Amino acid sequence: MTVQKRVESLQAALTSNDLFACIIPSTDPHMSEYVAPRWEGRAWISGFAGSAGTAVISVDGAALWTDGRYFLEAGQVLEGSGIELMKMGLPGTPSIEDWLTSRYAAAGRAGHSGRVRVAGESFPLGQFQQMARSLDQGSLLLEAEDDLLGGNLEGRPGLAGEGVFDGFSDFTGGSR
């Protein structure tokens, strides 16, 4: 499935669930630097596999925010996908909140609930609270949902199935 088809599929799911948009970060529930394949939702939806970035899909648009390390790579990957590249830190680049608020206002709010979902298990609480306040000023409601993309990722890897192991003596040379 192409990136464009994935975005269209997610947009259809947003519409059918009375949502205006969703925010897909690059993190996992443990805020790990390197995430397991199960939590690579941003890479799955956008095709961009860099370590930093946030995808935002609304019912009528899509954008990806990343930093200067990835401007060239992300630009190449996103070309022709329908996802707009947002170059963080450059003048004129809107914040996620501003982008969502302006799209919602442009949509005239007609037929849109103003509900925005974010992967709650993979989003820092402080950032969530700040974003919720900012979106509220634009009549948008930020909601957290565990496993935001759960049913929408075709071929999504499952959770790791390895059990816990006792490696104490292997690593320390002693026993308990």
Steps between C-alpha positions, in 0.01 A plus 500: 500500500640841406543783748225693322260204539593466869427867560168474315409192704578678826306807386198279430537348850515851649180599323317182598604548865396867510857623543665799337863386523755276665857565610751217458829547687824308451504358851388188682338464844845514663617809308787288363753649264472197272151356479398143426326436166164483680518873579621633165162649410643828373736313269216274382260785417760729337777275369750722684720286727722768656526496880329836552165612369130529564231429243164673516213376289178701479186419307620733224879503517821348629832640620822379659715709735870417525823679585792617289678164505226358280382781269661350190411136573143576605449722196606217271292236680186716516515617138174408326348354818262785573669556836637851544847534656517741793856610569518557874701801610472689173314833485148461367462137604180469701481298819283190498241690702495796259479271197205309647321814617532669161378189314206466737407867457534469119271196503236727648453241772202374302462128550814473712498429871831669577629189674873430458651172619854436605670175596465550874738220594777660293456868578658680798238630745638854515503528121146361486373756754668793323370388161148446639493858634623639170252299289216591734547865401422394142190301607679168461490226763813288550429143610742225594445148375717201571624329186368768267568311178421152636258376238622717212854371453486220247763239585591671824746300711370370831639568843830334583436149628828428672473424867691659782832335573729498800834622378630615835793264534578513129558875520641541851691181555318439827177355623232647719 
